[in-house]
Amino acid sequence: MLYIGIDVAKDKHDCCIVDSDGVIINDSLRISNSREGFELLYSSILSVLPDKDISNVKIGLESTGHYSTNL
C-alpha cells in the first residue's frame, strides 16, 4: 500500500509518498496545479507501485477551498 499526502495550493501542490511500512519514498514531489502536474504525480505513483495496482494507493489532501477541485 502507498499513501500519498498532498498539501494543496493555488499554483502548485507538494506531495509526499510513503509506503505501508512508513518508509518515505518521496517527500519533496512538487507538481503544478495543471494537467501536466497531475500526470507527473500519476507517473510518479506508478513508478514506485510494485504491482501497478492503483487500488493499493490511498490519497489524502488538504481541503483548501476550490484549489483542490482539479486534483
Backbone as CSV, one residue per row, in Angstrom:
resi,resn,N_x,N_y,N_z,CA_x,CA_y,CA_z,C_x,C_y,C_z
1,MET,0.847,-1.171,0.000,0.000,0.000,0.000,0.896,1.239,0.000
2,LEU,0.500,2.215,-0.788,1.166,3.508,-0.793,0.208,4.554,-0.261
3,TYR,0.750,5.495,0.479,-0.026,6.611,1.000,0.561,7.894,0.431
4,ILE,-0.311,8.721,-0.114,0.102,9.976,-0.720,-0.543,11.106,0.063
5,GLY,0.265,11.994,0.582,-0.231,13.187,1.257,0.020,14.391,0.368
6,ILE,-0.994,15.242,0.219,-0.865,16.376,-0.688,-1.239,17.668,0.039
7,ASP,-0.303,18.608,0.039,-0.529,19.959,0.548,-0.954,20.806,-0.652
8,VAL,-2.185,21.267,-0.641,-2.789,21.930,-1.785,-2.541,23.436,-1.739
9,ALA,-2.267,24.016,-2.894,-2.114,25.472,-3.025,-2.649,25.908,-4.389
10,LYS,-2.668,27.194,-4.603,-3.247,27.743,-5.830,-2.498,27.303,-7.087
11,ASP,-1.186,27.446,-7.095,-0.400,27.200,-8.301,0.338,25.873,-8.315
12,LYS,0.555,25.276,-7.125,1.321,24.033,-7.046,0.857,23.229,-5.841
13,HIS,1.187,21.948,-5.881,0.870,21.041,-4.777,2.161,20.344,-4.357
14,ASP,2.371,20.214,-3.054,3.522,19.486,-2.533,3.038,18.122,-2.063
15,CYS,3.729,17.082,-2.523,3.281,15.715,-2.277,4.350,14.909,-1.553
16,CYS,3.886,13.957,-0.757,4.765,13.029,-0.058,4.220,11.625,-0.299
17,ILE,5.093,10.696,-0.629,4.698,9.310,-0.859,5.378,8.438,0.193
18,VAL,4.566,7.663,0.914,5.053,6.799,1.990,4.476,5.400,1.769
19,ASP,5.275,4.363,2.046,4.730,3.011,1.907,4.115,2.542,3.221
20,SER,3.538,1.356,3.208,2.817,0.858,4.375,3.727,0.541,5.560
21,ASP,5.035,0.481,5.329,5.990,0.280,6.423,6.460,1.610,7.009
22,GLY,5.957,2.715,6.469,6.361,4.029,6.949,7.612,4.565,6.288
23,VAL,8.097,3.870,5.280,9.292,4.313,4.558,8.896,5.437,3.604
24,ILE,9.594,6.552,3.725,9.323,7.698,2.857,9.940,7.425,1.498
25,ILE,9.089,7.359,0.483,9.546,7.108,-0.884,9.966,8.428,-1.530
26,ASN,9.144,9.444,-1.344,9.435,10.763,-1.907,8.740,11.799,-1.029
27,ASP,9.514,12.683,-0.429,8.914,13.684,0.456,8.996,15.097,-0.116
28,SER,9.390,15.194,-1.371,9.561,16.536,-1.927,9.082,16.627,-3.373
29,LEU,8.001,15.935,-3.671,7.459,15.985,-5.027,6.546,17.196,-5.140
30,ARG,6.938,18.147,-5.927,6.144,19.356,-6.151,5.583,19.303,-7.567
31,ILE,4.273,19.421,-7.686,3.639,19.388,-9.003,2.862,20.680,-9.216
32,SER,2.758,21.066,-10.469,1.963,22.248,-10.781,0.484,21.886,-10.744
33,ASN,-0.357,22.869,-10.510,-1.796,22.663,-10.499,-2.288,22.721,-11.950
34,SER,-1.923,21.679,-12.691,-2.232,21.606,-14.116,-2.294,20.136,-14.523
35,ARG,-2.764,19.900,-15.719,-2.812,18.525,-16.224,-1.417,17.900,-16.234
36,GLU,-0.413,18.673,-16.637,0.956,18.151,-16.670,1.411,17.751,-15.268
37,GLY,1.067,18.564,-14.274,1.420,18.242,-12.895,0.724,16.984,-12.414
38,PHE,-0.550,16.837,-12.744,-1.308,15.656,-12.334,-0.749,14.398,-12.995
39,GLU,-0.338,14.521,-14.258,0.271,13.384,-14.953,1.610,13.010,-14.330
40,LEU,2.367,14.022,-13.878,3.632,13.754,-13.189,3.378,12.996,-11.892
41,LEU,2.383,13.409,-11.132,2.044,12.715,-9.889,1.646,11.273,-10.185
42,TYR,0.783,11.070,-11.164,0.326,9.726,-11.518,1.489,8.839,-11.935
43,SER,2.357,9.345,-12.789,3.501,8.533,-13.238,4.469,8.272,-12.089
44,SER,4.611,9.227,-11.173,5.479,9.026,-10.005,4.924,7.925,-9.108
45,ILE,3.619,7.906,-8.946,2.982,6.857,-8.140,3.190,5.499,-8.800
46,LEU,2.894,5.409,-10.091,3.046,4.127,-10.791,4.491,3.634,-10.779
47,SER,5.452,4.551,-10.819,6.857,4.143,-10.870,7.322,3.463,-9.592
48,VAL,6.666,3.702,-8.474,7.078,3.084,-7.205,6.076,2.052,-6.706
49,LEU,5.018,1.835,-7.460,3.987,0.859,-7.090,4.358,-0.492,-7.700
50,PRO,4.768,-1.455,-6.878,5.303,-2.713,-7.405,4.362,-3.441,-8.378
51,ASP,3.093,-3.539,-8.053,2.178,-4.317,-8.884,1.361,-3.454,-9.845
52,LYS,1.619,-2.148,-9.841,0.911,-1.191,-10.714,-0.598,-1.203,-10.484
53,ASP,-1.024,-1.725,-9.320,-2.446,-1.787,-8.977,-2.807,-0.535,-8.192
54,ILE,-3.430,0.410,-8.866,-3.738,1.715,-8.281,-4.708,1.607,-7.096
55,SER,-5.376,0.456,-6.958,-6.268,0.273,-5.800,-5.467,0.132,-4.506
56,ASN,-4.149,-0.034,-4.626,-3.273,-0.103,-3.455,-2.697,1.257,-3.088
57,VAL,-3.420,2.321,-3.426,-2.981,3.681,-3.136,-4.094,4.418,-2.396
58,LYS,-3.725,5.077,-1.319,-4.644,5.942,-0.580,-4.093,7.358,-0.647
59,ILE,-4.953,8.308,-0.988,-4.526,9.698,-1.127,-5.322,10.571,-0.167
60,GLY,-4.607,11.393,0.567,-5.233,12.379,1.446,-4.747,13.753,1.045
61,LEU,-5.680,14.689,0.969,-5.260,16.032,0.607,-5.952,17.058,1.470
62,GLU,-5.264,18.151,1.605,-5.744,19.276,2.393,-6.966,19.884,1.702
63,SER,-7.963,20.182,2.487,-9.150,20.838,1.949,-8.909,22.342,1.925
64,THR,-8.601,22.853,0.742,-8.252,24.250,0.605,-9.192,24.902,-0.428
65,GLY,-10.444,24.960,-0.074,-11.410,25.583,-0.969,-11.408,24.933,-2.335
66,HIS,-11.474,25.737,-3.351,-11.576,25.230,-4.721,-10.233,24.849,-5.336
67,TYR,-9.125,25.106,-4.672,-7.801,24.809,-5.243,-7.564,23.313,-5.412
68,SER,-8.285,22.479,-4.703,-8.090,21.033,-4.831,-9.087,20.400,-5.797
69,THR,-9.988,21.177,-6.346,-11.038,20.625,-7.206,-10.471,19.906,-8.421
70,ASN,-9.545,20.508,-9.123,-8.970,19.864,-10.311,-8.268,18.548,-9.966
71,LEU,-7.569,18.548,-8.868,-6.813,17.384,-8.469,-7.752,16.263,-8.102
